[in-house]
Amino acid sequence: MTQTGLLARIEAKPEHAAQVQELLENALQLARQETRTVSWYSFRLGPTTFGVFDTFEDEAGRQAHLNGQIAAALMEIAPTLLVGPPDIQKVDVLAAKLP
């Protein structure tokens, strides 16, 4: 059962919004390689505001993701492409409908 998750809010500098979108679209390939990630979504909330929501079966899966390639890529681009570091919140999943 999916019990834990992460919700990240990402604010791009206006001139770099397209680059941030591309990075998040390409990150899907990395998410597919993470065996402990149950679901992974990237989305756009506005012209420069993006987000990522992902779920895991347990805390170990969540920690593996936080120490993985997607998180590293976001932290690497933060100084140049983002207004500030991503706002990453740990969440507890109360209920889920998955395929």
N, CA, C and O atoms as CSV, one atom per row, in Angstrom:
chain,resi,resn,atom,element,x,y,z
A,1,MET,N,N,0.834,-1.185,0.000
A,1,MET,CA,C,0.000,0.000,0.000
A,1,MET,C,C,0.879,1.250,0.000
A,1,MET,O,O,1.932,1.282,0.637
A,2,THR,N,N,0.447,2.242,-0.699
A,2,THR,CA,C,1.133,3.528,-0.746
A,2,THR,C,C,0.833,4.277,0.544
A,2,THR,O,O,-0.324,4.572,0.842
A,3,GLN,N,N,1.884,4.587,1.315
A,3,GLN,CA,C,1.677,5.220,2.608
A,3,GLN,C,C,2.328,6.592,2.734
A,3,GLN,O,O,1.873,7.421,3.522
A,4,THR,N,N,3.370,6.837,1.980
A,4,THR,CA,C,4.114,8.084,2.132
A,4,THR,C,C,4.256,8.772,0.793
A,4,THR,O,O,4.134,8.146,-0.260
A,5,GLY,N,N,4.515,10.069,0.843
A,5,GLY,CA,C,4.688,10.817,-0.392
A,5,GLY,C,C,5.517,12.062,-0.185
A,5,GLY,O,O,5.948,12.376,0.924
A,6,LEU,N,N,5.727,12.756,-1.276
A,6,LEU,CA,C,6.412,14.040,-1.292
A,6,LEU,C,C,5.638,14.983,-2.194
A,6,LEU,O,O,5.136,14.583,-3.245
A,7,LEU,N,N,5.545,16.221,-1.783
A,7,LEU,CA,C,4.959,17.262,-2.597
A,7,LEU,C,C,5.974,18.388,-2.675
A,7,LEU,O,O,6.335,18.985,-1.661
A,8,ALA,N,N,6.429,18.672,-3.885
A,8,ALA,CA,C,7.438,19.717,-4.083
A,8,ALA,C,C,6.853,20.834,-4.929
A,8,ALA,O,O,6.223,20.588,-5.957
A,9,ARG,N,N,7.068,22.049,-4.489
A,9,ARG,CA,C,6.673,23.236,-5.255
A,9,ARG,C,C,7.955,23.872,-5.760
A,9,ARG,O,O,8.902,24.085,-5.002
A,10,ILE,N,N,7.970,24.173,-7.057
A,10,ILE,CA,C,9.180,24.660,-7.722
A,10,ILE,C,C,8.838,25.947,-8.442
A,10,ILE,O,O,7.932,25.974,-9.274
A,11,GLU,N,N,9.558,27.017,-8.127
A,11,GLU,CA,C,9.308,28.321,-8.746
A,11,GLU,C,C,10.502,28.688,-9.625
A,11,GLU,O,O,11.603,28.940,-9.135
A,12,ALA,N,N,10.255,28.709,-10.937
A,12,ALA,CA,C,11.309,29.027,-11.907
A,12,ALA,C,C,11.463,30.533,-12.067
A,12,ALA,O,O,10.500,31.286,-11.923
A,13,LYS,N,N,12.668,30.957,-12.361
A,13,LYS,CA,C,12.858,32.337,-12.786
A,13,LYS,C,C,12.150,32.463,-14.133
A,13,LYS,O,O,12.238,31.550,-14.954
A,14,PRO,N,N,11.450,33.570,-14.380
A,14,PRO,CA,C,10.642,33.682,-15.604
A,14,PRO,C,C,11.396,33.334,-16.887
A,14,PRO,O,O,10.842,32.678,-17.769
A,15,GLU,N,N,12.615,33.751,-16.995
A,15,GLU,CA,C,13.382,33.489,-18.219
A,15,GLU,C,C,13.832,32.036,-18.353
A,15,GLU,O,O,14.367,31.647,-19.391
A,16,HIS,N,N,13.620,31.233,-17.310
A,16,HIS,CA,C,14.060,29.836,-17.339
A,16,HIS,C,C,12.903,28.842,-17.207
A,16,HIS,O,O,13.141,27.648,-17.022
A,17,ALA,N,N,11.663,29.310,-17.298
A,17,ALA,CA,C,10.507,28.430,-17.120
A,17,ALA,C,C,10.507,27.276,-18.123
A,17,ALA,O,O,10.195,26.145,-17.752
A,18,ALA,N,N,10.843,27.535,-19.359
A,18,ALA,CA,C,10.853,26.465,-20.374
A,18,ALA,C,C,11.895,25.403,-20.042
A,18,ALA,O,O,11.656,24.214,-20.253
A,19,GLN,N,N,13.041,25.819,-19.529
A,19,GLN,CA,C,14.094,24.862,-19.160
A,19,GLN,C,C,13.658,24.000,-17.980
A,19,GLN,O,O,13.929,22.800,-17.951
A,20,VAL,N,N,12.985,24.610,-17.009
A,20,VAL,CA,C,12.510,23.851,-15.853
A,20,VAL,C,C,11.444,22.858,-16.298
A,20,VAL,O,O,11.444,21.712,-15.848
A,21,GLN,N,N,10.551,23.274,-17.162
A,21,GLN,CA,C,9.533,22.360,-17.684
A,21,GLN,C,C,10.193,21.174,-18.390
A,21,GLN,O,O,9.803,20.026,-18.176
A,22,GLU,N,N,11.167,21.446,-19.210
A,22,GLU,CA,C,11.857,20.369,-19.928
A,22,GLU,C,C,12.540,19.411,-18.958
A,22,GLU,O,O,12.484,18.195,-19.144
A,23,LEU,N,N,13.181,19.945,-17.929
A,23,LEU,CA,C,13.835,19.093,-16.938
A,23,LEU,C,C,12.817,18.183,-16.265
A,23,LEU,O,O,13.075,16.994,-16.079
A,24,LEU,N,N,11.657,18.734,-15.897
A,24,LEU,CA,C,10.638,17.919,-15.233
A,24,LEU,C,C,10.037,16.884,-16.172
A,24,LEU,O,O,9.719,15.776,-15.740
A,25,GLU,N,N,9.878,17.219,-17.431
A,25,GLU,CA,C,9.370,16.237,-18.397
A,25,GLU,C,C,10.381,15.111,-18.578
A,25,GLU,O,O,10.002,13.941,-18.635
A,26,ASN,N,N,11.652,15.451,-18.667
A,26,ASN,CA,C,12.693,14.441,-18.853
A,26,ASN,C,C,12.941,13.610,-17.599
A,26,ASN,O,O,13.446,12.491,-17.691
A,27,ALA,N,N,12.594,14.140,-16.433
A,27,ALA,CA,C,12.799,13.417,-15.181
A,27,ALA,C,C,11.926,12.167,-15.092
A,27,ALA,O,O,12.200,11.277,-14.287
A,28,LEU,N,N,10.892,12.096,-15.904
A,28,LEU,CA,C,10.042,10.907,-15.905
A,28,LEU,C,C,10.865,9.651,-16.156
A,28,LEU,O,O,10.612,8.611,-15.548
A,29,GLN,N,N,11.838,9.739,-17.041
A,29,GLN,CA,C,12.682,8.566,-17.318
A,29,GLN,C,C,13.430,8.113,-16.073
A,29,GLN,O,O,13.581,6.914,-15.836
A,30,LEU,N,N,13.898,9.071,-15.280
A,30,LEU,CA,C,14.586,8.731,-14.035
A,30,LEU,C,C,13.611,8.127,-13.027
A,30,LEU,O,O,13.943,7.158,-12.346
A,31,ALA,N,N,12.414,8.694,-12.931
A,31,ALA,CA,C,11.412,8.170,-11.998
A,31,ALA,C,C,11.046,6.724,-12.334
A,31,ALA,O,O,10.829,5.911,-11.436
A,32,ARG,N,N,10.980,6.410,-13.613
A,32,ARG,CA,C,10.652,5.035,-14.028
A,32,ARG,C,C,11.712,4.039,-13.585
A,32,ARG,O,O,11.419,2.854,-13.433
A,33,GLN,N,N,12.931,4.499,-13.378
A,33,GLN,CA,C,14.024,3.621,-12.950
A,33,GLN,C,C,14.033,3.389,-11.437
A,33,GLN,O,O,14.712,2.483,-10.953
A,34,GLU,N,N,13.292,4.190,-10.701
A,34,GLU,CA,C,13.257,4.073,-9.245
A,34,GLU,C,C,12.271,2.982,-8.842
A,34,GLU,O,O,11.058,3.179,-8.911
A,35,THR,N,N,12.780,1.861,-8.433
A,35,THR,CA,C,11.924,0.716,-8.133
A,35,THR,C,C,11.049,0.929,-6.903
A,35,THR,O,O,10.031,0.254,-6.754
A,36,ARG,N,N,11.416,1.835,-6.033
A,36,ARG,CA,C,10.647,2.056,-4.803
A,36,ARG,C,C,9.652,3.211,-4.932
A,36,ARG,O,O,8.900,3.484,-3.997
A,37,THR,N,N,9.642,3.887,-6.078
A,37,THR,CA,C,8.679,4.962,-6.319
A,37,THR,C,C,7.427,4.344,-6.933
A,37,THR,O,O,7.483,3.764,-8.018
A,38,VAL,N,N,6.295,4.471,-6.236
A,38,VAL,CA,C,5.038,3.876,-6.708
A,38,VAL,C,C,4.430,4.734,-7.809
A,38,VAL,O,O,4.052,4.220,-8.862
A,39,SER,N,N,4.334,6.041,-7.571
A,39,SER,CA,C,3.790,6.942,-8.585
A,39,SER,C,C,4.593,8.238,-8.566
A,39,SER,O,O,5.147,8.627,-7.538
A,40,TRP,N,N,4.646,8.895,-9.719
A,40,TRP,CA,C,5.420,10.138,-9.853
A,40,TRP,C,C,4.713,11.028,-10.863
A,40,TRP,O,O,4.398,10.597,-11.973
A,41,TYR,N,N,4.469,12.261,-10.472
A,41,TYR,CA,C,3.795,13.228,-11.340
A,41,TYR,C,C,4.557,14.540,-11.295
A,41,TYR,O,O,4.963,14.989,-10.223
A,42,SER,N,N,4.752,15.151,-12.441
A,42,SER,CA,C,5.204,16.545,-12.458
A,42,SER,C,C,4.078,17.351,-13.104
A,42,SER,O,O,3.364,16.857,-13.977
A,43,PHE,N,N,3.932,18.600,-12.661
A,43,PHE,CA,C,2.820,19.404,-13.150
A,43,PHE,C,C,3.190,20.877,-13.135
A,43,PHE,O,O,4.184,21.290,-12.537
A,44,ARG,N,N,2.361,21.651,-13.810
A,44,ARG,CA,C,2.546,23.104,-13.888
A,44,ARG,C,C,1.320,23.765,-13.269
A,44,ARG,O,O,0.183,23.430,-13.602
A,45,LEU,N,N,1.571,24.710,-12.360
A,45,LEU,CA,C,0.490,25.446,-11.702
A,45,LEU,C,C,0.281,26.823,-12.303
A,45,LEU,O,O,-0.797,27.399,-12.156
A,46,GLY,N,N,1.274,27.356,-12.968
A,46,GLY,CA,C,1.188,28.691,-13.541
A,46,GLY,C,C,2.378,28.915,-14.451
A,46,GLY,O,O,3.143,27.982,-14.698
A,47,PRO,N,N,2.555,30.113,-14.952
A,47,PRO,CA,C,3.629,30.380,-15.910
A,47,PRO,C,C,5.027,30.000,-15.421
A,47,PRO,O,O,5.859,29.555,-16.211
A,48,THR,N,N,5.286,30.171,-14.140
A,48,THR,CA,C,6.622,29.865,-13.609
A,48,THR,C,C,6.580,28.923,-12.414
A,48,THR,O,O,7.614,28.661,-11.798
A,49,THR,N,N,5.406,28.413,-12.079
A,49,THR,CA,C,5.250,27.556,-10.901
A,49,THR,C,C,4.990,26.120,-11.324
A,49,THR,O,O,4.067,25.835,-12.087
A,50,PHE,N,N,5.820,25.227,-10.812
A,50,PHE,CA,C,5.743,23.808,-11.142
A,50,PHE,C,C,5.668,23.004,-9.856
A,50,PHE,O,O,5.848,23.538,-8.762
A,51,GLY,N,N,5.403,21.734,-9.999
A,51,GLY,CA,C,5.379,20.869,-8.836
A,51,GLY,C,C,5.653,19.431,-9.198
A,51,GLY,O,O,5.589,19.035,-10.361
A,52,VAL,N,N,5.959,18.659,-8.173
A,52,VAL,CA,C,6.147,17.217,-8.300
A,52,VAL,C,C,5.428,16.575,-7.127
A,52,VAL,O,O,5.551,17.027,-5.989
A,53,PHE,N,N,4.674,15.517,-7.410
A,53,PHE,CA,C,4.046,14.715,-6.367
A,53,PHE,C,C,4.406,13.279,-6.635
A,53,PHE,O,O,4.237,12.788,-7.751
A,54,ASP,N,N,4.904,12.599,-5.619
A,54,ASP,CA,C,5.249,11.203,-5.779
A,54,ASP,C,C,4.904,10.431,-4.525
A,54,ASP,O,O,4.809,10.996,-3.436
A,55,THR,N,N,4.717,9.121,-4.692
A,55,THR,CA,C,4.320,8.274,-3.574
A,55,THR,C,C,5.235,7.056,-3.486
A,55,THR,O,O,5.878,6.643,-4.451
A,56,PHE,N,N,5.255,6.502,-2.263
A,56,PHE,CA,C,6.150,5.390,-1.945
A,56,PHE,C,C,5.441,4.454,-0.979
A,56,PHE,O,O,4.512,4.863,-0.282
A,57,GLU,N,N,5.871,3.212,-0.936
A,57,GLU,CA,C,5.265,2.251,-0.018
A,57,GLU,C,C,5.675,2.508,1.426
A,57,GLU,O,O,4.931,2.193,2.355
A,58,ASP,N,N,6.864,3.080,1.611
A,58,ASP,CA,C,7.350,3.264,2.974
A,58,ASP,C,C,8.381,4.388,3.026
A,58,ASP,O,O,8.742,4.969,2.002
A,59,GLU,N,N,8.841,4.677,4.223
A,59,GLU,CA,C,9.811,5.744,4.440
A,59,GLU,C,C,11.138,5.463,3.732
A,59,GLU,O,O,11.788,6.390,3.251
A,60,ALA,N,N,11.537,4.214,3.666
A,60,ALA,CA,C,12.785,3.871,2.987
A,60,ALA,C,C,12.723,4.243,1.509
A,60,ALA,O,O,13.709,4.722,0.949
A,61,GLY,N,N,11.576,4.026,0.877
A,61,GLY,CA,C,11.408,4.415,-0.520
A,61,GLY,C,C,11.459,5.918,-0.697
A,61,GLY,O,O,12.056,6.424,-1.647
A,62,ARG,N,N,10.825,6.630,0.228
A,62,ARG,CA,C,10.840,8.085,0.163
A,62,ARG,C,C,12.265,8.611,0.327
A,62,ARG,O,O,12.678,9.511,-0.404
A,63,GLN,N,N,13.008,8.065,1.268
A,63,GLN,CA,C,14.378,8.509,1.484
A,63,GLN,C,C,15.269,8.180,0.287
A,63,GLN,O,O,16.146,8.965,-0.072
A,64,ALA,N,N,15.044,7.027,-0.323
A,64,ALA,CA,C,15.815,6.665,-1.513
A,64,ALA,C,C,15.576,7.681,-2.625
A,64,ALA,O,O,16.508,8.065,-3.332
A,65,HIS,N,N,14.334,8.112,-2.778
A,65,HIS,CA,C,14.016,9.111,-3.798
A,65,HIS,C,C,14.661,10.458,-3.468
A,65,HIS,O,O,15.208,11.120,-4.351
A,66,LEU,N,N,14.595,10.858,-2.212
A,66,LEU,CA,C,15.205,12.133,-1.805
A,66,LEU,C,C,16.716,12.142,-2.020
A,66,LEU,O,O,17.318,13.199,-2.206
A,67,ASN,N,N,17.315,10.972,-1.994
A,67,ASN,CA,C,18.755,10.848,-2.228
A,67,ASN,C,C,19.088,10.479,-3.672
A,67,ASN,O,O,20.238,10.179,-3.994
A,68,GLY,N,N,18.072,10.505,-4.539
A,68,GLY,CA,C,18.242,10.053,-5.911
A,68,GLY,C,C,18.586,11.148,-6.905
A,68,GLY,O,O,18.864,12.289,-6.537
A,69,GLN,N,N,18.557,10.770,-8.165
A,69,GLN,CA,C,18.994,11.631,-9.255
A,69,GLN,C,C,18.072,12.814,-9.512
A,69,GLN,O,O,18.551,13.886,-9.880
A,70,ILE,N,N,16.760,12.653,-9.329
A,70,ILE,CA,C,15.834,13.754,-9.593
A,70,ILE,C,C,16.051,14.872,-8.583
A,70,ILE,O,O,16.154,16.040,-8.957
A,71,ALA,N,N,16.119,14.518,-7.311
A,71,ALA,CA,C,16.353,15.530,-6.275
A,71,ALA,C,C,17.700,16.213,-6.490
A,71,ALA,O,O,17.818,17.428,-6.327
A,72,ALA,N,N,18.706,15.439,-6.854
A,72,ALA,CA,C,20.034,16.022,-7.105
A,72,ALA,C,C,19.990,17.006,-8.274
A,72,ALA,O,O,20.618,18.064,-8.226
A,73,ALA,N,N,19.251,16.655,-9.317
A,73,ALA,CA,C,19.150,17.545,-10.477
A,73,ALA,C,C,18.439,18.843,-10.108
A,73,ALA,O,O,18.843,19.917,-10.554
A,74,LEU,N,N,17.385,18.755,-9.296
A,74,LEU,CA,C,16.680,19.969,-8.874
A,74,LEU,C,C,17.574,20.872,-8.035
A,74,LEU,O,O,17.572,22.091,-8.208
A,75,MET,N,N,18.328,20.279,-7.136
A,75,MET,CA,C,19.209,21.090,-6.296
A,75,MET,C,C,20.347,21.706,-7.113
A,75,MET,O,O,20.820,22.802,-6.809
A,76,GLU,N,N,20.774,20.994,-8.143
A,76,GLU,CA,C,21.856,21.510,-8.997
A,76,GLU,C,C,21.411,22.739,-9.792
A,76,GLU,O,O,22.179,23.688,-9.952
A,77,ILE,N,N,20.178,22.722,-10.287
A,77,ILE,CA,C,19.703,23.844,-11.102
A,77,ILE,C,C,19.173,25.005,-10.274
A,77,ILE,O,O,19.023,26.116,-10.785
A,78,ALA,N,N,18.891,24.757,-9.006
A,78,ALA,CA,C,18.248,25.771,-8.163
A,78,ALA,C,C,18.938,27.133,-8.211
A,78,ALA,O,O,18.246,28.138,-8.378
A,79,PRO,N,N,20.250,27.223,-8.076
A,79,PRO,CA,C,20.874,28.551,-8.038
A,79,PRO,C,C,20.695,29.357,-9.327
A,79,PRO,O,O,20.624,30.585,-9.276
A,80,THR,N,N,20.622,28.696,-10.461
A,80,THR,CA,C,20.557,29.444,-11.721
A,80,THR,C,C,19.159,29.519,-12.332
A,80,THR,O,O,18.800,30.549,-12.903
A,81,LEU,N,N,18.362,28.452,-12.227
A,81,LEU,CA,C,17.074,28.414,-12.906
A,81,LEU,C,C,15.876,28.706,-12.008
A,81,LEU,O,O,14.802,29.052,-12.500
A,82,LEU,N,N,16.053,28.569,-10.700
A,82,LEU,CA,C,14.928,28.719,-9.780
A,82,LEU,C,C,15.054,29.981,-8.942
A,82,LEU,O,O,16.148,30.501,-8.723
A,83,VAL,N,N,13.904,30.457,-8.479
A,83,VAL,CA,C,13.872,31.623,-7.595
A,83,VAL,C,C,14.526,31.284,-6.255
A,83,VAL,O,O,15.153,32.138,-5.629
A,84,GLY,N,N,14.378,30.054,-5.828
A,84,GLY,CA,C,14.950,29.554,-4.579
A,84,GLY,C,C,14.927,28.044,-4.618
A,84,GLY,O,O,14.496,27.462,-5.613
A,85,PRO,N,N,15.376,27.400,-3.570
A,85,PRO,CA,C,15.338,25.932,-3.566
A,85,PRO,C,C,13.902,25.422,-3.605
A,85,PRO,O,O,12.994,26.112,-3.141
A,86,PRO,N,N,13.681,24.230,-4.148
A,86,PRO,CA,C,12.333,23.659,-4.157
A,86,PRO,C,C,11.804,23.526,-2.724
A,86,PRO,O,O,12.551,23.196,-1.803
A,87,ASP,N,N,10.514,23.786,-2.558
A,87,ASP,CA,C,9.856,23.604,-1.268
A,87,ASP,C,C,9.327,22.178,-1.243
A,87,ASP,O,O,8.303,21.886,-1.859
A,88,ILE,N,N,10.013,21.289,-0.538
A,88,ILE,CA,C,9.682,19.862,-0.528
A,88,ILE,C,C,9.059,19.507,0.811
A,88,ILE,O,O,9.668,19.693,1.864
A,89,GLN,N,N,7.832,18.991,0.756
A,89,GLN,CA,C,7.098,18.611,1.957
A,89,GLN,C,C,6.867,17.110,1.970
A,89,GLN,O,O,6.451,16.533,0.966
A,90,LYS,N,N,7.135,16.477,3.103
A,90,LYS,CA,C,6.776,15.080,3.282
A,90,LYS,C,C,5.285,15.016,3.593
A,90,LYS,O,O,4.776,15.809,4.386
A,91,VAL,N,N,4.591,14.075,2.970
A,91,VAL,CA,C,3.165,13.901,3.220
A,91,VAL,C,C,2.876,12.442,3.552
A,91,VAL,O,O,3.587,11.533,3.122
A,92,ASP,N,N,1.817,12.244,4.327
A,92,ASP,CA,C,1.304,10.905,4.595
A,92,ASP,C,C,0.093,10.699,3.698
A,92,ASP,O,O,-0.827,11.517,3.702
A,93,VAL,N,N,0.084,9.639,2.947
A,93,VAL,CA,C,-1.027,9.343,2.050
A,93,VAL,C,C,-2.135,8.668,2.864
A,93,VAL,O,O,-1.919,7.623,3.477
A,94,LEU,N,N,-3.306,9.271,2.859
A,94,LEU,CA,C,-4.446,8.743,3.608
A,94,LEU,C,C,-5.228,7.718,2.810
A,94,LEU,O,O,-5.709,6.729,3.363
A,95,ALA,N,N,-5.358,7.952,1.502
A,95,ALA,CA,C,-6.077,7.032,0.629
A,95,ALA,C,C,-5.575,7.265,-0.799
A,95,ALA,O,O,-5.166,8.371,-1.153
A,96,ALA,N,N,-5.612,6.214,-1.602
A,96,ALA,CA,C,-5.131,6.333,-2.980
A,96,ALA,C,C,-5.882,5.357,-3.871
A,96,ALA,O,O,-6.261,4.265,-3.446
A,97,LYS,N,N,-6.090,5.773,-5.114
A,97,LYS,CA,C,-6.624,4.883,-6.140
A,97,LYS,C,C,-5.555,4.800,-7.216
A,97,LYS,O,O,-5.268,5.782,-7.900
A,98,LEU,N,N,-4.981,3.643,-7.356
A,98,LEU,CA,C,-3.930,3.416,-8.338
A,98,LEU,C,C,-4.378,2.330,-9.297
A,98,LEU,O,O,-5.207,1.492,-8.943
A,99,PRO,N,N,-3.831,2.335,-10.519
A,99,PRO,CA,C,-4.231,1.278,-11.466
A,99,PRO,C,C,-3.796,-0.092,-11.013
A,99,PRO,O,O,-4.057,-1.081,-11.699
